[in-house]
């Protein structure tokens, strides 16, 4: 082979590295962010990456043309193979090559590889830089894996994680919206489009009203986790991915035997302390912490086994379940069911309520149900992953059904336990869904963890399904 061709290719590939573009790297670092390659280097295990699509085309003169707008790899995170992609907002505003991502989506679906990508930028390129050149990238979609259709196909099949650490608009915002788990860094924004967002991609100053800031998205459930910076975002992505695999063992919390002392007979208490005492030590990873705070959702481990957690929070509205709380529960049930995480449901709620925002600016709360509460009940009805329900104190009205499903459903709880502090019913116009004789057992609180772990051992995880159960609702 002509050595000149090889030399020219090496020059083209070297031109993409950070060392070859110090001015662009400096601009990125001045914003407090990492370059696209630094991001993926921090995410992936050392020496595990294989790059895709680095060279896009060759000119009629024989010059190699590097790809633009971002970088893409297949590598490993904690030994687990993943597809990893990052836009590069210093290069054409981070506009991506759609067919390149479609190719990676097809690989992720075929091999069941999780997907992690950074999505700050302005969506697909309006004018492709390879127009008129000899493209190396295949033309047209890869079967059903067009860009957004591909994300829809992956939903519920493999974990998909989007990290937003700048302005994400147009197609980039859509990619984040399709993802199972959205992490955002402080000061970033999602949504909208047009000139204001293009200016943001170029680093120009904008007023807060022109951007859909992540503080708003955090409060309304549009993102799953808000962190300070990109290193924290990468650490969170790694931790979330870690739950896709079980650990061989796990240690109990030092407070495990004192769990009963955390729940008074009357009055408020913090459910976070109960969760931490029940699951393996220092393993609870909360999702959507500022959205619908009367319920708590997250992932954890029980004797090394990955589980989902749904819990009432008596510190907020006594743990009453409004429409948003029901939506939060439903989506968590869908996520756990799709990826075979058994569910631990901790119940202490007076029941369901309806919050009216139109009549009272402060929100008027009254007992009642709407269709969003039923969405959670339906999610429980269709799940096949095992659920362990524990009623700590109050289980009023339809509250237990939203938190754990109906006892007559197609997938009833594997175990429904009550603590000695359990009370039944509520003055909310609905009869109690469960009665004392419907519990599997009333247990000493300190024995709850042991009972769940022993039953989990006989319920193997099933990730070998040939087809996914269902997608995960975006809200």
URURJO-V63577 format. One record per residue. N is the residue number from 0. RES is the residue in one small letter. PHI is phi in whole degrees, 0 to 359 (none if undefined). NEAR is the number of other C-alpha atoms within 8 Angstrom. D_FIRST is the distance of its C-alpha to the first C-alpha in Angstrom with 1 decimal. Layout:
# URURJO-V63577
N;RES;PHI;NEAR;D_FIRST + N;RES;PHI;NEAR;D_FIRST
This chain:
# URURJO-V63577
0;x;none;3;0.0 + 1;x;299;5;3.8 + 2;x;299;6;6.1 + 3;x;299;6;8.6 + 4;x;295;8;7.7 + 5;x;294;8;8.1 + 6;x;299;8;11.1 + 7;x;297;10;12.6 + 8;x;293;9;12.6 + 9;x;298;8;14.2 + 10;x;296;8;16.7 + 11;x;296;12;17.6 + 12;x;290;11;18.3 + 13;x;295;8;20.2 + 14;x;294;8;22.3 + 15;x;276;9;23.8 + 16;x;285;9;25.2 + 17;x;300;9;28.9 + 18;x;297;5;28.2 + 19;x;271;8;26.7 + 20;x;220;10;29.8 + 21;x;300;8;32.9 + 22;x;293;6;35.2 + 23;x;295;8;34.5 + 24;x;299;10;34.8 + 25;x;296;8;38.1 + 26;x;299;8;39.5 + 27;x;295;12;38.8 + 28;x;295;10;40.5 + 29;x;294;7;43.4 + 30;x;274;6;44.2 + 31;x;81;6;44.3 + 32;x;247;10;41.3 + 33;x;262;10;37.9 + 34;x;287;11;34.6 + 35;x;303;11;32.7 + 36;x;288;11;30.4 + 37;x;296;8;33.4 + 38;x;301;12;35.3 + 39;x;287;11;32.7 + 40;x;295;9;32.2 + 41;x;288;9;36.0 + 42;x;281;10;36.2 + 43;x;273;12;33.5 + 44;x;298;13;33.7 + 45;x;303;6;31.5 + 46;x;59;4;28.0 + 47;x;249;8;28.5 + 48;x;273;11;26.7 + 49;x;235;7;23.7 + 50;x;276;9;23.0 + 51;x;242;8;23.0 + 52;x;70;10;22.1 + 53;x;293;10;21.0 + 54;x;252;11;18.7 + 55;x;262;13;20.8 + 56;x;195;14;19.1 + 57;x;228;13;17.0 + 58;x;285;10;19.0 + 59;x;302;7;19.0 + 60;x;276;5;17.6 + 61;x;90;6;14.5 + 62;x;272;8;16.1 + 63;x;280;12;16.1 + 64;x;248;10;19.8 + 65;x;293;11;21.1 + 66;x;292;10;23.8 + 67;x;233;10;27.4 + 68;x;90;15;30.7 + 69;x;168;15;30.0 + 70;x;226;14;27.9 + 71;x;221;12;27.8 + 72;x;222;11;27.3 + 73;x;247;12;28.3 + 74;x;206;13;29.8 + 75;x;234;12;33.1 + 76;x;234;11;36.5 + 77;x;61;8;38.7 + 78;x;84;6;36.5 + 79;x;261;6;36.8 + 80;x;292;10;33.7 + 81;x;220;13;34.0 + 82;x;267;14;32.2 + 83;x;231;12;32.5 + 84;x;220;12;32.1 + 85;x;218;14;33.3 + 86;x;287;16;33.9 + 87;x;232;16;33.5 + 88;x;289;14;36.5 + 89;x;280;10;35.2 + 90;x;243;10;32.4 + 91;x;55;10;34.1 + 92;x;66;13;37.0 + 93;x;79;15;35.1 + 94;x;297;17;34.6 + 95;x;264;11;32.4 + 96;x;268;10;30.0 + 97;x;301;8;32.2 + 98;x;295;14;29.6 + 99;x;295;9;27.7 + 100;x;293;9;31.0 + 101;x;300;14;31.9 + 102;x;299;10;28.8 + 103;x;291;9;30.0 + 104;x;299;12;33.5 + 105;x;297;11;32.5 + 106;x;294;10;30.9 + 107;x;299;15;34.0 + 108;x;290;12;36.3 + 109;x;295;7;34.5 + 110;x;258;6;34.2 + 111;x;57;9;37.3 + 112;x;266;12;35.7 + 113;x;300;12;37.9 + 114;x;235;12;36.8 + 115;x;232;13;37.3 + 116;x;214;11;36.6 + 117;x;269;11;37.8 + 118;x;229;15;39.0 + 119;x;270;15;40.3 + 120;x;147;16;39.6 + 121;x;247;18;40.3 + 122;x;81;13;38.8 + 123;x;290;9;36.2 + 124;x;282;10;35.0 + 125;x;291;4;37.1 + 126;x;237;5;34.4 + 127;x;287;6;30.8 + 128;x;291;5;28.4 + 129;x;258;9;25.7 + 130;x;305;6;28.0 + 131;x;86;4;26.4 + 132;x;257;9;22.8 + 133;x;280;9;20.2 + 134;x;286;9;21.3 + 135;x;266;8;19.3 + 136;x;288;9;22.7 + 137;x;296;6;24.5 + 138;x;272;5;27.5 + 139;x;85;5;31.0 + 140;x;286;9;32.6 + 141;x;269;10;31.7 + 142;x;61;5;34.7 + 143;x;274;7;37.7 + 144;x;266;15;35.9 + 145;x;291;11;36.4 + 146;x;304;10;36.8 + 147;x;282;10;40.5 + 148;x;300;9;41.0 + 149;x;298;13;38.3 + 150;x;295;13;40.4 + 151;x;295;9;43.5 + 152;x;294;11;41.8 + 153;x;285;14;40.9 + 154;x;301;15;44.4 + 155;x;86;14;46.3 + 156;x;256;13;43.3 + 157;x;222;13;41.4 + 158;x;299;14;42.5 + 159;x;236;12;41.3 + 160;x;236;14;41.8 + 161;x;246;14;41.7 + 162;x;246;14;42.1 + 163;x;251;17;43.5 + 164;x;231;16;43.6 + 165;x;183;11;44.1 + 166;x;286;14;45.0 + 167;x;245;16;43.8 + 168;x;220;16;44.7 + 169;x;54;11;44.0 + 170;x;298;9;41.2 + 171;x;296;13;40.8 + 172;x;297;13;44.5 + 173;x;295;11;44.3 + 174;x;299;12;41.5 + 175;x;297;13;43.8 + 176;x;296;9;46.7 + 177;x;283;11;45.0 + 178;x;281;13;44.2 + 179;x;293;11;46.4 + 180;x;227;10;46.6 + 181;x;247;14;46.5 + 182;x;252;16;46.6 + 183;x;230;14;47.4 + 184;x;261;16;47.7 + 185;x;304;11;50.7 + 186;x;87;8;50.7 + 187;x;277;13;48.1 + 188;x;211;13;49.0 + 189;x;224;13;48.3 + 190;x;106;11;48.9 + 191;x;63;9;50.1 + 192;x;182;10;47.8 + 193;x;84;6;47.9 + 194;x;305;6;48.2 + 195;x;303;10;49.7 + 196;x;285;13;46.8 + 197;x;297;11;44.2 + 198;x;298;11;46.2 + 199;x;297;11;46.1 + 200;x;297;13;42.3 + 201;x;274;9;42.3 + 202;x;86;6;44.6 + 203;x;277;7;47.8 + 204;x;284;6;51.2 + 205;x;227;9;52.8 + 206;x;283;6;56.2 + 207;x;298;7;56.5 + 208;x;288;5;58.0 + 209;x;273;7;54.8 + 210;x;239;13;52.8 + 211;x;271;12;53.2 + 212;x;292;11;53.3 + 213;x;287;15;52.5 + 214;x;298;8;56.0 + 215;x;294;8;57.3 + 216;x;297;11;54.7 + 217;x;295;15;55.5 + 218;x;290;9;59.2 + 219;x;259;7;58.7 + 220;x;86;12;56.2 + 221;x;285;9;53.2 + 222;x;232;13;51.2 + 223;x;262;12;51.5 + 224;x;203;11;51.2 + 225;x;250;12;51.5 + 226;x;234;11;50.3 + 227;x;285;8;50.2 + 228;x;211;10;46.6 + 229;x;293;12;43.0 + 230;x;303;7;43.1 + 231;x;293;9;46.2 + 232;x;296;14;44.5 + 233;x;295;11;41.6 + 234;x;298;9;44.1 + 235;x;293;9;46.0 + 236;x;297;11;43.0 + 237;x;297;11;42.2 + 238;x;294;8;45.8 + 239;x;299;9;46.1 + 240;x;299;10;43.0 + 241;x;300;9;44.6 + 242;x;288;10;47.4 + 243;x;294;9;45.1 + 244;x;239;7;45.3 + 245;x;277;9;48.6 + 246;x;261;9;49.3 + 247;x;292;7;51.0 + 248;x;200;7;54.1 + 249;x;198;11;55.8 + 250;x;257;8;58.8 + 251;x;289;11;61.8 + 252;x;292;12;62.9 + 253;x;301;7;65.6 + 254;x;266;7;67.8 + 255;x;304;10;67.4 + 256;x;283;7;70.9 + 257;x;255;9;72.5 + 258;x;300;13;71.1 + 259;x;296;8;74.6 + 260;x;289;6;75.7 + 261;x;276;9;73.2 + 262;x;241;9;74.9 + 263;x;286;8;78.5 + 264;x;293;6;81.0 + 265;x;220;4;81.3 + 266;x;90;5;79.5 + 267;x;284;8;75.9 + 268;x;204;9;73.3 + 269;x;264;9;69.6 + 270;x;293;11;67.5 + 271;x;302;7;64.5 + 272;x;294;8;66.5 + 273;x;290;11;67.2 + 274;x;301;9;63.5 + 275;x;298;13;62.4 + 276;x;284;15;65.2 + 277;x;273;12;64.2 + 278;x;273;15;60.5 + 279;x;303;17;58.4 + 280;x;304;11;58.8 + 281;x;57;6;56.9 + 282;x;242;10;54.8 + 283;x;289;12;56.2 + 284;x;235;8;53.7 + 285;x;281;9;55.5 + 286;x;245;10;54.1 + 287;x;55;11;55.7 + 288;x;294;11;58.3 + 289;x;263;8;59.9 + 290;x;264;12;60.1 + 291;x;49;11;63.2 + 292;x;284;10;64.3 + 293;x;283;15;67.1 + 294;x;231;14;64.5 + 295;x;242;13;61.8 + 296;x;230;15;58.5 + 297;x;176;12;55.7 + 298;x;248;14;53.7 + 299;x;202;14;54.8 + 300;x;228;13;54.9 + 301;x;233;11;57.7 + 302;x;53;13;57.3 + 303;x;89;12;53.5 + 304;x;281;10;53.5 + 305;x;288;15;52.1 + 306;x;222;13;54.9 + 307;x;261;14;55.8 + 308;x;236;13;59.0 + 309;x;234;15;61.4 + 310;x;215;13;64.6 + 311;x;292;14;67.6 + 312;x;236;15;68.1 + 313;x;297;15;71.9 + 314;x;288;11;71.5 + 315;x;242;9;70.5 + 316;x;54;7;73.1 + 317;x;61;11;74.2 + 318;x;86;14;71.1 + 319;x;296;15;72.1 + 320;x;255;14;69.3 + 321;x;270;12;68.9 + 322;x;299;12;66.5 + 323;x;294;10;63.6 + 324;x;297;13;64.2 + 325;x;295;14;64.1 + 326;x;298;13;60.8 + 327;x;298;13;59.4 + 328;x;296;14;60.7 + 329;x;300;13;59.3 + 330;x;294;13;55.8 + 331;x;293;12;55.8 + 332;x;297;13;57.1 + 333;x;298;13;54.3 + 334;x;297;11;51.6 + 335;x;296;14;53.0 + 336;x;294;13;53.4 + 337;x;295;14;49.9 + 338;x;253;12;48.4 + 339;x;62;10;51.1 + 340;x;261;12;52.9 + 341;x;304;13;56.5 + 342;x;249;14;58.9 + 343;x;253;12;61.6 + 344;x;246;13;64.2 + 345;x;253;13;66.9 + 346;x;246;15;69.7 + 347;x;204;14;72.4 + 348;x;219;16;73.1 + 349;x;286;15;76.3 + 350;x;132;15;74.4 + 351;x;264;14;72.8 + 352;x;225;13;73.6 + 353;x;244;13;72.8 + 354;x;257;10;72.1 + 355;x;259;9;73.2 + 356;x;261;9;71.6 + 357;x;283;6;73.1 + 358;x;270;7;76.7 + 359;x;223;8;76.5 + 360;x;302;6;74.0 + 361;x;274;5;74.2 + 362;x;86;10;73.6 + 363;x;257;10;76.4 + 364;x;254;8;75.8 + 365;x;216;7;77.9 + 366;x;302;10;77.7 + 367;x;158;9;76.0 + 368;x;226;9;72.9 + 369;x;219;8;70.4 + 370;x;294;6;67.4 + 371;x;290;11;65.0 + 372;x;296;14;67.1 + 373;x;290;9;66.7 + 374;x;300;11;62.9 + 375;x;294;16;62.9 + 376;x;298;15;65.3 + 377;x;294;8;63.1 + 378;x;299;11;60.0 + 379;x;295;15;61.9 + 380;x;298;12;63.1 + 381;x;269;8;59.6 + 382;x;289;10;58.0 + 383;x;242;6;57.5 + 384;x;287;10;56.6 + 385;x;292;10;59.6 + 386;x;233;13;61.8 + 387;x;244;15;64.3 + 388;x;256;13;67.1 + 389;x;229;12;69.4 + 390;x;265;14;72.4 + 391;x;276;13;73.5 + 392;x;222;14;76.5 + 393;x;265;13;76.8 + 394;x;222;18;75.4 + 395;x;268;18;77.1 + 396;x;54;16;76.8 + 397;x;273;11;73.4 + 398;x;306;14;71.7 + 399;x;299;16;71.0 + 400;x;292;10;69.6 + 401;x;294;14;67.1 + 402;x;278;14;66.1 + 403;x;222;13;66.1 + 404;x;90;13;66.6 + 405;x;273;12;69.7 + 406;x;297;6;71.2 + 407;x;262;5;71.3 + 408;x;289;9;67.7 + 409;x;292;6;65.0 + 410;x;234;10;63.4 + 411;x;286;11;66.3 + 412;x;303;12;65.8 + 413;x;296;7;65.3 + 414;x;213;9;67.8 + 415;x;238;12;70.3 + 416;x;252;13;72.0 + 417;x;232;14;74.8 + 418;x;267;13;75.9 + 419;x;300;8;79.6 + 420;x;276;8;79.6 + 421;x;298;11;78.6 + 422;x;234;7;80.7 + 423;x;241;12;80.6 + 424;x;80;12;81.0 + 425;x;200;13;81.2 + 426;x;277;6;83.5 + 427;x;239;10;80.9 + 428;x;88;8;82.4 + 429;x;237;9;80.3 + 430;x;284;8;81.2 + 431;x;298;12;79.3 + 432;x;287;11;76.5 + 433;x;240;8;76.9 + 434;x;239;8;80.1 + 435;x;305;6;80.8 + 436;x;282;4;81.0 + 437;x;268;6;77.5 + 438;x;285;11;75.7 + 439;x;289;7;74.2 + 440;x;189;7;75.7 + 441;x;256;9;77.2 + 442;x;238;10;75.6 + 443;x;291;8;75.9 + 444;x;308;8;73.2 + 445;x;294;10;71.8 + 446;x;270;8;71.2 + 447;x;297;10;69.0 + 448;x;300;9;65.7 + 449;x;299;7;66.5 + 450;x;297;8;67.4 + 451;x;295;10;64.2 + 452;x;298;10;61.9 + 453;x;294;8;63.6 + 454;x;287;8;63.2 + 455;x;302;8;59.6 + 456;x;299;7;58.9 + 457;x;262;6;59.9 + 458;x;235;7;57.8 + 459;x;296;6;54.1 + 460;x;282;6;51.5 + 461;x;241;6;49.8 + 462;x;258;6;46.2 + 463;x;259;4;45.1 + 464;x;296;6;46.4 + 465;x;277;4;44.4 + 466;x;217;5;45.5 + 467;x;285;9;46.7 + 468;x;287;7;50.4 + 469;x;188;7;50.4 + 470;x;286;13;48.8 + 471;x;254;11;50.2 + 472;x;302;6;52.4 + 473;x;289;8;51.2 + 474;x;231;7;54.7
